[in-house]
């Protein structure tokens, strides 16, 4: 089975019908067969932070999405640890010119 890393962009566009990328991400999501998704707890943190200023119903949707991700056996959720933070921080320090977020760097490490 092929593994595909998905980041905050994917989850937020999948959830938010007002996102410009929502239709494409939904269509892409429905086309995924025989693929396991991989994401990190840091990505889920970033996702919940992103939706923190939205309306209550949208925040509730984000919470439900995270609950579904955690419970889904077809999604590999990589736990955050001190080691993943340090590895991501090291990459962040090395790639200041690329404007990567710390979450991106942790996910790339």
N, C-alpha and C positions, 0 to 999 in steps of 0.2 A: 504494500500500500504506500502510495506517495504521501509525503508530509508537506504541508504548506504552512508557513509562518504567517499569521495574521496580526496586524497591529491595531492601534487605536483608530486609525482612519477607517479600516474595514468595519470594525464593530460599531462605530458611531454612525457611519453612513448606512449600515444595515438597519440600525434602530430608528434613525431620524428621517421620517418621510419628507421633511423639508430640506434635507441635505441635497445639494445639487447632484451628488454621486449616488443617491439612494437607488434609483432605478437600475443603474448599471451594476451596483454591488449586489442587489437582490437577484438580478438575472445571473450574475457570476456565481453567487452562492448556490442557486438552484442547479447550476451546471456541474457542481462538484460531486463527482461520483468516484468511489474508491479512493478518497482522499481523506487523510486525517489532518485536522487543524492543530496547529501548535501556537500557543501564546504564552505570555508571562503574567505573573501577578502584578508586575509593574505596569504593564499595558492596561490591566483592569483598573489599577489605581488611577492612571491617567484618564481612562474613560469616565470613571465616576467623577473625577475632578472637573473634566470638561462639561459634564451635564449638571454640575452643582448649582449653576445659576439659572437653569431652565425651570419651567413650571413644574409643580409637584408631580403631575401625571407623567411627565417626561422623565423626571428623576426616578419615579417608581418603575417606569419601563426599563431604565438603566439597571436598577437593582435586580429586577426580574431577569434581565439578560445575563447579568453576572451570575446569578443563582443557576441559570440554565447552563452556562458555560462550565461552572464548577461541577455540576451534576452529570454532564455529558461525558460518557466513557470514550467517545470518539474525538474528544478534544484533549490534547496533552497540555496541561497547565504547569508551566515551570515555576516552581516556588522561588520567592525572593529570599536571598540569604545575604549575609554580610559579604561573602565572597563574590556573589553576583554584583553587588553594589560596587565593590572595589574594582572588579574587572571593568564594569561599565564606566566608572569614574576615570580609570586609567585611559580608556579609549576616548572618553570625552576630552580629557586633558590633551591627548595627542591630536585630536581632530577639531580644534577650535575654529579653524577656517571653514569647516563644512556646515556649521550652524546646526549640528545634530542636537536633539534633546538628550538629556541624560537617560530617559527611558529608551530611546533609540539605541544609544550606546550599550546599555545593559542588554537589550535584545540582540544586538549584534555580537556581543562577546561570547 
